[in-house]
Amino acid sequence: MSGSGPSGDSTVADVVVVVGATGTGKSGLALDLAEGLSQRGRRAEVVNADAMQLYRGMDIGTAKLPPDERRGIPHHLLDVLDVTQENSVADFQASARAEIDAILERGNVPILVGGSGLYVSSVIFDFDFPGTDAAIRARLEAELIADGPGSLYRRLKERDEAAAAAIGSQNGRRLVRALEVFEMTGRTLTGTLPGAPVEWRSSTIIALEMPRPDLVARLDERVVGMWRDGIVEEAAALRSEGLSPLTTAGKAIGYAQALAQLAGGIGVDEAIESTQALTRRYARRQVGWFKRYASSVTVDARDPDAPARALSQTLGLHDGD
């Protein structure tokens, strides 16, 4: 690890990364880490790596920490997009790396936190994005308009199942981009990650995990809580600002179902059950993605000592230090 700071502590990596499936408590652990580092003389700042927390107003369905619960710790890349705006992995990589560089220049520790695996990987590993080909893109977009996203999704799934799972079957814009890259380079977007990942900067990766039955129970209850806390009302307000099933934001799990409920296409019970099923599936994909991080340190999200263990790993300490 190469980072250093005003305290002279040379064991903290340039970037601390907290990952894990949705519902494992990443945001809370990041705050605990930031406070622990502060007690050691190292100020920390959090950089969001959850694709949907980038959007203003999408709070309930993304479990976004409200400002008064951030313990005075600076947070970046939250609420930076309108719900009508699109955002690519390349856009996010540039923004996140700029924030991290600025935090390091201030002598602080950046903590990158999120469950969007491709977004996290694009930041912490060498990950160069190919350019574009107008002719290929136009042809794929014409196919999308004529036939819908289904055929594009099936084609991508044949080439890279992980990429198809990460993008989903309804995100036409990202399916077009992934297939465009494949036709240009022979590789999908996830395939542009090096086989043996090379770090962009030195990093310590903390991966939160818990047994599948415990996680499923937690996720199912979380979805019920989203409806209880007003995700349908939140979606209705955002709909007036342009949120729709045609936008990337409108395809987010929970919001897509809330919009369908508002449109009268499904009832509340079906909306909740669909969101629960999709959330469970998404969490499984996240777990699979983060298992790729061979250098990560796994921490049991249920362990009361998880914050202390994560801090020890971040500082490069051993038990008893």
JORADA-V345928 format. One record per residue. N is the residue number from 1. RES is the residue in one small letter. PHI is phi in radians with two decimals (* if undefined). Layout:
[[N,RES,PHI] [N,RES,PHI]]
This chain:
[[1,m,*] [2,s,-1.99] [3,g,-1.24] [4,s,-2.60] [5,g,-2.56] [6,p,-1.09] [7,s,-1.36] [8,g,1.50] [9,d,-1.27] [10,s,-1.78] [11,t,-1.66] [12,v,-1.45] [13,a,-1.16] [14,d,-1.07] [15,v,-2.28] [16,v,-1.73] [17,v,-2.13] [18,v,-2.04] [19,v,-2.25] [20,g,2.65] [21,a,-1.16] [22,t,-1.00] [23,g,1.52] [24,t,-1.60] [25,g,1.61] [26,k,-1.11] [27,s,-1.10] [28,g,-1.14] [29,l,-1.13] [30,a,-1.06] [31,l,-1.14] [32,d,-1.07] [33,l,-1.10] [34,a,-1.06] [35,e,-1.19] [36,g,-1.10] [37,l,-1.15] [38,s,-1.04] [39,q,-1.15] [40,r,-1.69] [41,g,1.52] [42,r,-2.08] [43,r,-1.30] [44,a,-2.15] [45,e,-2.34] [46,v,-1.71] [47,v,-2.04] [48,n,-1.25] [49,a,-2.26] [50,d,-1.83] [51,a,-1.02] [52,m,-1.52] [53,q,-1.33] [54,l,-1.18] [55,y,-1.57] [56,r,-1.13] [57,g,1.53] [58,m,-1.59] [59,d,-1.87] [60,i,-1.15] [61,g,-1.29] [62,t,-1.87] [63,a,0.96] [64,k,-1.24] [65,l,-1.20] [66,p,-1.20] [67,p,-0.93] [68,d,-1.32] [69,e,-1.94] [70,r,-1.64] [71,r,1.01] [72,g,1.32] [73,i,-1.58] [74,p,-1.06] [75,h,-2.13] [76,h,-2.21] [77,l,1.11] [78,l,-1.95] [79,d,1.02] [80,v,-1.92] [81,l,-2.23] [82,d,-1.35] [83,v,-1.20] [84,t,-1.57] [85,q,-1.48] [86,e,-1.71] [87,n,-2.58] [88,s,-1.78] [89,v,-1.07] [90,a,-1.10] [91,d,-1.05] [92,f,-1.13] [93,q,-0.96] [94,a,-1.09] [95,s,-1.16] [96,a,-1.16] [97,r,-1.15] [98,a,-1.11] [99,e,-1.11] [100,i,-1.11] [101,d,-1.05] [102,a,-1.15] [103,i,-1.11] [104,l,-1.12] [105,e,-1.12] [106,r,-1.40] [107,g,1.43] [108,n,-1.85] [109,v,-1.82] [110,p,-1.42] [111,i,-2.01] [112,l,-1.51] [113,v,-2.27] [114,g,2.95] [115,g,-1.97] [116,s,-1.48] [117,g,-1.01] [118,l,-1.15] [119,y,-1.12] [120,v,-1.06] [121,s,-1.06] [122,s,-1.13] [123,v,-1.51] [124,i,-1.52] [125,f,-2.04] [126,d,-1.04] [127,f,-2.68] [128,d,-1.71] [129,f,-1.67] [130,p,-1.13] [131,g,-1.33] [132,t,-2.20] [133,d,-2.27] [134,a,-1.05] [135,a,-1.21] [136,i,-1.10] [137,r,-1.10] [138,a,-1.06] [139,r,-1.14] [140,l,-1.18] [141,e,-1.16] [142,a,-1.14] [143,e,-1.14] [144,l,-1.07] [145,i,-1.15] [146,a,-1.31] [147,d,-2.04] [148,g,1.45] [149,p,-1.36] [150,g,-1.01] [151,s,-1.18] [152,l,-1.12] [153,y,-1.10] [154,r,-1.11] [155,r,-1.15] [156,l,-1.14] [157,k,-1.05] [158,e,-1.14] [159,r,-1.59] [160,d,-2.72] [161,e,-1.10] [162,a,-1.13] [163,a,-1.13] [164,a,-1.09] [165,a,-1.14] [166,a,-1.19] [167,i,-1.44] [168,g,1.60] [169,s,-1.50] [170,q,-2.01] [171,n,-1.53] [172,g,-1.02] [173,r,-1.07] [174,r,-1.30] [175,l,-1.13] [176,v,-1.03] [177,r,-1.11] [178,a,-1.10] [179,l,-1.26] [180,e,-1.05] [181,v,-1.07] [182,f,-1.09] [183,e,-1.15] [184,m,-1.33] [185,t,-2.10] [186,g,1.42] [187,r,-2.31] [188,t,-1.44] [189,l,-1.01] [190,t,-1.18] [191,g,-1.23] [192,t,-1.37] [193,l,-1.20] [194,p,-1.08] [195,g,-0.99] [196,a,-1.87] [197,p,-0.93] [198,v,-1.87] [199,e,-1.19] [200,w,-1.23] [201,r,-2.38] [202,s,-1.09] [203,s,-2.53] [204,t,-2.00] [205,i,-1.91] [206,i,-1.83] [207,a,-1.91] [208,l,-1.45] [209,e,-2.41] [210,m,-2.73] [211,p,-0.99] [212,r,-0.93] [213,p,-1.05] [214,d,-1.16] [215,l,-1.15] [216,v,-1.05] [217,a,-1.07] [218,r,-1.15] [219,l,-1.18] [220,d,-1.05] [221,e,-1.18] [222,r,-1.08] [223,v,-1.13] [224,v,-1.00] [225,g,-1.13] [226,m,-1.07] [227,w,-1.23] [228,r,-1.13] [229,d,-1.47] [230,g,1.87] [231,i,-1.11] [232,v,-1.16] [233,e,-1.14] [234,e,-1.11] [235,a,-1.11] [236,a,-1.10] [237,a,-1.14] [238,l,-1.24] [239,r,-1.06] [240,s,-1.23] [241,e,-1.74] [242,g,1.98] [243,l,-1.12] [244,s,-2.67] [245,p,-1.09] [246,l,-1.53] [247,t,-1.64] [248,t,-1.04] [249,a,-1.07] [250,g,-1.26] [251,k,-1.62] [252,a,-1.08] [253,i,-1.01] [254,g,1.74] [255,y,-1.26] [256,a,-1.06] [257,q,-1.26] [258,a,-1.13] [259,l,-1.13] [260,a,-1.12] [261,q,-1.15] [262,l,-1.10] [263,a,-1.39] [264,g,1.46] [265,g,-1.35] [266,i,-2.46] [267,g,-1.60] [268,v,-1.11] [269,d,-1.12] [270,e,-1.16] [271,a,-1.07] [272,i,-1.16] [273,e,-1.11] [274,s,-1.13] [275,t,-1.11] [276,q,-1.07] [277,a,-1.10] [278,l,-1.20] [279,t,-1.15] [280,r,-1.08] [281,r,-1.15] [282,y,-1.11] [283,a,-1.08] [284,r,-1.10] [285,r,-1.12] [286,q,-1.07] [287,v,-1.01] [288,g,-1.10] [289,w,-1.11] [290,f,-1.28] [291,k,-1.18] [292,r,-1.18] [293,y,-1.42] [294,a,-1.09] [295,s,-1.54] [296,s,-1.26] [297,v,-1.84] [298,t,-1.50] [299,v,-2.20] [300,d,-1.26] [301,a,-1.10] [302,r,-1.51] [303,d,-1.32] [304,p,-1.04] [305,d,-1.59] [306,a,-0.98] [307,p,-1.06] [308,a,-1.15] [309,r,-1.13] [310,a,-1.12] [311,l,-1.14] [312,s,-1.05] [313,q,-1.15] [314,t,-1.10] [315,l,-1.49] [316,g,1.27] [317,l,-1.63] [318,h,-1.92] [319,d,-0.95] [320,g,1.68] [321,d,-1.26]]
